[in-house]
Amino acid sequence: MTAPVRILLADDHALVRRGVRLILDGEPDLAVVAEAGDGARAVDLARSEGVDLAVLDVAMPRLTGIQAARELSRLPDPPRILILTMYDNEQYFFEALRAGACGYVLKSVADRDLVAACRSAMRNEPFLYPGAESTLIRRYLDLARQGRALPRKAITDREEQILKLVAEGHTSKEIGDLLTISAKTVERHRANLLHKLGLRDRLALTRYAIRAGLIEP
């Protein structure tokens, strides 16, 4: 028999992880071998456990699922990546695809779609929740009619990491330790963020992070 697909499951809610694990472990070809409660831990486990597939929530501490997906995509032998989220949201959908995810599944229909999405991912086929295809096509057509490309992010991936950690209340030293950079570099990135986004202070950065979906209110 073929060995089951080794799955990493990352969500900051233990009850959600338990429910999703029940769905996946009930299938003979799928096995959850690692769980993480935040995005940074998910990246660490993917490196150490040699997983085939990472199933990531979007809104998690330290790194969002989308930030974690970017990190995982840069690994020498990256796992396939699925985003499992409550957000039926165009912004997250496009960011997930850009970050390297091959599928996007809504938690509200996980019992219906998740197993099929895992198998599609392992066949190297994309999986989009029902309705996503029309969203994707409509968005591209609208932009094409206007002669525009897909909008680029206002800030870099590193600035986004720092924005999230600032909004979570970490000090510059703590952020530097987490990202293996100096506190001075963190302060420079924070100043750049304030300038780029036209904001005044940490509170304004936190509000922006909430609107951008980097943290939950």
N, C-alpha and C positions, 0 to 999 in steps of 0.2 A: 504493500500500500504506500501511496505517496504521503510524506510527512505533512501534518497540518501546517497551514500558514501561521507563522509566528507574528502575533499582533501586539503592538503597544497601544494602550488606551490612555488618553490624557484628558482629564476633566477635573475642575476644582471642586466638584460636588461628589462626595463619596456615594451617595444614593444613586446618582446618575450612572456613575461607573459600575455600580453593582447591577443595575438594570440592563445596561448595555452588555456587560459581561455575560449575563444570563442568556441574552440573545445569541451572542457569538459562540460561547462555549457549548451551546446546544447543537452546533453543527459539527459533523465529524471532520470536516476539512479546515476548520478554523479553531485557533486556540489563543486566548489572551495570555501572554507570558510575562507582561510587565504593565504596571499602572503608575501614572504620575498625576499629581495634583496641581502642577504648574508647568508652564512651557519650558522653562530651563531644565527642570528635572526630566522632562520628556526627551530633550535633546541628549542629556547625559545617558539616559537608559538606552536610547537608540544606539548610541555608540558602544555601550558595554554589552548589550544583550543580543546584538545581531538580529534585529527583527526584520521581517519581510514587509510589514505594513504598519503605518502609524495612523491611528484614528484620533484626531485632535479637535477639541472644542475651540471656539474662537476666543471667548472672554476668559482668560486665565491670568493669575498673578505672574510677575517677573517677566515672562514672555507670553504674548498672545499666541493662539494657535497658528496664526498666519506668520508671525515672526519666527516661531519654532519651525514652521514648514520651510521658510527660507534657509534656516540653519541646516535642517536635515537635507535639503536639496543640494547643499554644498559638500556633503560627506562623500568620500571616495566611492562607497557602494551604498547609495541612498536607498531607504525603503520607499515603497509606494506610499502615497499620502492621501488620506480622506479627511475632509473637514466635516465634522458633525456638529450642527449648531441649531440654536433656536431662531436665528436671524434669517428671515426670508428677505434679504437686503442686497440690492445691486452692488453697493460698495464692497461688501465683504465677498460677494461672489467673484467679482473681477480681481480683487486683491488675492483671493485664494488661488485662482488660476495662475496669476502672475508669480505667486510664491512657489509654484511647483506642484500644487495639489492636482490629482487626477479625478477627483470626485467631490461633490458637495451634497450632503444629506441633511435634511431637516429632522431635528429631534422629534417633532410631532408625528412623524411617520417612520421613525427608525425601525419599528417592529416590522414594517412592510418593506422598506428599501435597503436597510443597512447590509444585510447578508448579500443581496444581489450586488450592491456597490462594492463590497470587499472582493467578490469574485471577479467583477469587471476590472477592478484595479489590478488584480494579479494576472489578468489576461492583457494588461497594458491597454485597456479600453477606458475611455472617459465615462463617468457616471454623473449625470445631472438630474436633480429632482424634477418631477413633472412640472412643466411650466418654465423651467430655466432656459430651455432651448429657445423658446419664443422671446424671453427677456433678452437673451444674448443677441439673437438675430435683430430684434427691434432696435436695440441700442446701437449696434454697428451700423444699421441702415440709417438711423437718425443722424449719427455723426458723419456718415459718408455724404448724406444729402447736404450737410452744412460744410463739407470740405474739411472736417477736422479729424484728427486721430484721437484715440482714447486718451483721456486726460491723464497727465503725469501727476505723481504725488508731489505735494508742496514741500515735503521734507525728505531727507535721506533715510535709509533703513536704520543707520546708527542713531540719527537724531530721533527717530521714532522710538527706538529702544529706550533712550534716555528720557524722552518725554513721558513714556509710560511709567518708568521707575520714579521720576520726580513726582508725578501725579499720585503714585502709591505712597508717597511720604518718605522715601529714602533720602538720606543725606548724600552730598557729593562724594564723600569718602566711601560710603556703602555702595554707591553706584559704581565708583571706580573699581572697588574690590570685585564686584559681580562681573564687570565687563573687562577686567584686567587692563585698566587704563588709569591714568593719574586723576586725582581730584581736580587739578587745574584743567585737564582736558575736558572733564565733565562740565566745569564752569564755562569753558569756552563754547561747548556745544549748547549749553543752556542759553547763553547770551545770543548765539546765532538763532536759536529757536524763537526767542522773544522778538528779535529783529525781523526774521522772515515772516512770522505770523502776525506781526504788528500788535504784540501783546505786552503787558506791563510787568506782570509779576507771576509768582508761583500759582496763585489762585486762578488767574486767567489761563495758565497752562493746564491746570487740572480741569477746568471747564471745557477747554478745547479737547483734551484727552477723552472726556466723557462723550462729547459730541462725535468724536472720531471712532468711538467704540473700543478704545484701548483699555479703558477700565469701566466698571459698572458703577452707576451712581449710588 
